[in-house]
Amino acid sequence: MGRYYAKKDRHYGNYTHGQEYMTFEGKEYAGPYHYFGNYELVMTGAFPNDDSIVLRKYQEQNTTRDIIVYDLLTTQNLYEFKSPVYKTPGPGPNDIANGYMMRYFIKQKNDQDKPVIEIDKKQYKDVKSKDGKNINGFIYDKIAIRWKITGPRYDIYHDKEKTRIKSYGIESTNRRTAFAQNMKMPGLSDALRDLTQHSPYSQIRGDGPAGQQQDNLHTDGSEFVLPDGTPYVGYYHIHAQMGPMRGKTHSDKVPHDKLMTPGQYAMQQARAKDSAGGGQSSGY
């Protein structure tokens, strides 16, 4: 979700009845929300999901003097801009064949403490420094990076001295990319902490194309939970289609519990509560 936040800085399951937050189009928001850090990033939904929209502090549109003055001095209309939506698209068939994919990110220009947010290509093209139904290019910087997804995990060299690279590795290449591009957009490296993301080496796989099965892996309890939410400590394997599962290797004759990350479990519970009409107070 862009910048990495420690567990203590992730605040899920909040609710606002209105007059606290609004979209970047200027529409007042009422409903569940979550935030990170000291309200550095506030988004719709009780937990992060692909449809979460970035929110900002609520302001009375008709009485905000600064915006009225701004509208008098410029032709730009702040309320015609779209809100960016967090997206993490996976690679397509052509990307896998080519060995790399393009990834797109934005960050607020006027606040270096704001996190970098990943978006999709459609939104990237929509970040423009002009008035209209687009994402506000006056507020956001954008960047596109080439992300390696196939090949060996690490660089393979022709010589023992490691002076000539024979084959570029996924993790090695993406580390160089993250370092170089972070110079252009500070904070980007926080958004790219998993240098093997979208590749067969990534331990957390999404709903994209099937990967390669990995066996005899071990977790200390901080990575996965069982279906009932209990932290799982022990051996696991990553099934090519079904993802992380309990047990060293896969067998059709033995039932294997599916494993989830704590975030996936929390999101599942939040959706269940939303379906049942539940909600929590923000407490402030």
N, C-alpha and C positions, 0 to 999 in steps of 0.2 A: 504494500500500500504506500509505496513511496518510502519516506524516511522511516528507519527502524525505531520503534519505541519499546522500551522494556515493559514487562507485564504490569508493573505498578503504575505506568503512565498510560495504560489503555483503559478507558472508562466506557463500559457498555451498558445497555439497558436503561438509558435515560428517556425522559418524556417531557415535552413542553406543550403547554396549552395555547401558546401563541405569545406574540409581542416579546420574544426573546431572540429569535433568529429569522432570517429571510433568505431567499435564493438571490443569486446575482441579477436576476431579472427584476427584483424588487417585490416578489410575492412573499407575503408573510407565511411562515411555516408553523404548523401545529402537528405534533405526532412524535414518534420515537426518534431518538438520535443517539449518536455516540461521539466521543471526542478523545483527543490524544494530547498528552502533556498538559500544560496549563492553558487549555482551550486554544492551542496553536492551530489545530485542525478540527473542525466540527462538521459532521456529515449526517445525512438522513439515514434512518434505519437504526434499530436497536443494536445491530451488529454489522460489521463491514460486509458488503456484498457488491456485486458488479453493477448494481443500479444506484449505489449511494451517490448523492449529490452534495457538493461542497456548499456549506452555509456560511453566512456572515451575520454579524450582529444586526438586530432589528432596528430600523429607523423609520420614523414617521415620514413618508415620502412627501407629503404636502407641506410639512413644516420644517424640514431640514434645510437650514439657511445655506449651508455650504453647497448643497446640490442645486439649489435654486440659483445661486450666484454662478455656479459652474455652467449651468444650462444657458445663462444669459451671455456668458463669455465665449462659448464654443457651440458648435453644431452637434457635438457628440451627445447622445442620449444614453445615460448610464443604465436605463431600465430596458433597453432593447437588446442587451447582450445575453447570451446563453450562459448557464452554469456548466462548468466542466464536470464530467462524470467519470469516476475512477473505473478503468478497464484494464484487464490483463489478457489480451488476446493471445492464443497459442499459435504455433506455426502451422502453415498450410502445406499441402502436398508439394508445391513448388519450392517452398522454403526448405523442406527436408531434403529435397533433391539438390538444391543449391548449397546446402550446408550452413546456411545462416538465415536469420530473419531480421526485419526492422522492428525496432521498439521506439515508442514515442513518449515524451515526458514534458510536463510544464511546471513552472514555479512562479510564484508571485514576485514581481520585480522589486516592490517597495518594502519587502520584509525578508531579509536573509535568513531569519529563523523559521520561516514557513517551510514545510517539507516539500520535496519534489513528488509530484503525483503522476502516475502512469496513465496514459489515455490510449485511445485507438487512433488509427490513421485518419479516419473521417474527422474526428475532433481536431487532430493535429492540423489538418488543412483548413479547419474552421477558425483557427486562432489568427485573427487579423486586426491590424491597427487601423480600423475604420468603423464608422457607425453602421449598425445594421444587426441582423439576426445572426450574429456570430459570437465566438468567445473573445472576450476583450483583450486584444493584443497590446493595449496600452498598459494593462495590469500584469499580463503573463508573458514570460519568456518561454520559448519552446525549443526542443532539441530532439533530433532523431539519431539513433545509433544503430550500428550494424552488430548483431548479436550472434555469435557462433553457436551452433546446436548439434553438429555432427563431427566425428573424428575422434582421436584419442583424447583422454581426459587432460593429459599434460603434454607439453612440447616433447617431441622425440628428436634427438640430435644425431648428426652424422659422426660426431667425435666426442670423446670422453671429456674434453675441455668445455664442451657445450658452447662452441662458438658458431656453429652452423646448424640451423634448424632444418631437420628433414621433414617433419610433419608438425603443423601447428595444432596445439591442444586446445580443447574447449575452455577449460578453466584458466589456462595460462593466457590465452588470447583475450578472453573476456575481462580478466584482471587488468590487462594493459589498456583495454578499451575504457573500463570504469575509471582508471586513474587519469587517463588523458581527457576524457569528457567531463570529469569532475572539475577540471580547471575552468571549463566553460560555464558549467552550471553547478556551483557549490551545493553539496548535499546529494548529488546524483549517486555517489558511491553508496550512500545509505540505502538507496532504493534498489541497489544491485548487489545486495549481500550474498545472494545465492548465485554464484558464478556459473553454476551448471544448470540453471533454470531453463526449462523447455528442452533439455537434452536427456538421453537415456541415463545419465549419471545423477540426475536430480532425484533425491529420495522422496520428495513430495510431488506427486504427479496429479495433474488436473484431469479434465474430461476430454483431453485431446487424443491424438492417435496413440495406439497401444505402444508401450515401450518394451524394454527387455527385462525379463524376470531377474531379480537379484535375490540371492539366498544367504543364509547364515549371517544376518545383520543383528546388531544388538543395540538396545536403547536403555538409557539410565532412568527413564520415567519422565523426562522433561519434554519428549517429542510427541508422544502419542497417548491416547486414552482409549479404554475399551468402550463398547456400545453403551454401558451404563455411566460413563464419565470417569471411571476409576483410572488413575495414571497407570500405564503399563510399563513394567520393568521386565526385560527378558529378551529372548531371541524373536526375530520377526523376519519375514521375507516380503518382497514387493512383487506382487503378481502383475503380469504384463497388462491385464485388462482391469483387474479389480483393485489394484493399488496395494498399500501396506496391509499385511495380515499377520496374525499371530502364528508362531511356529518357525523353525529354521528353514524348512522347505515346504512346498505345496504338495498336497495329496488330495485327490478327489474322494478318497475313502475316509478321510479324517476331516471333521468340520473345523474351520478356521474362523475365529472372530475377526471381523474387519476392524482395523485401527483407524482412528481419526486424530488430527491434531486438536489441541484444546480449542483453538479458534473455530475449527469446523464443528466441533461438538457444541460450542456455545451458540453458533449460528443456527444449528439444527434446533436447539432448545428454544431460541428466540422465535424462530418461525412457527414452532409448535404453539407457543404462547400467543403469537399474533393470530394464528388460525382460531384459537379458542377465545379471542377477544381480550387477552391480557395486556397489561402495560404497567410500567413503573414510573414513579415520580422522580424527577431529577433531583429533588431535595434542595434546591436553591432558587 
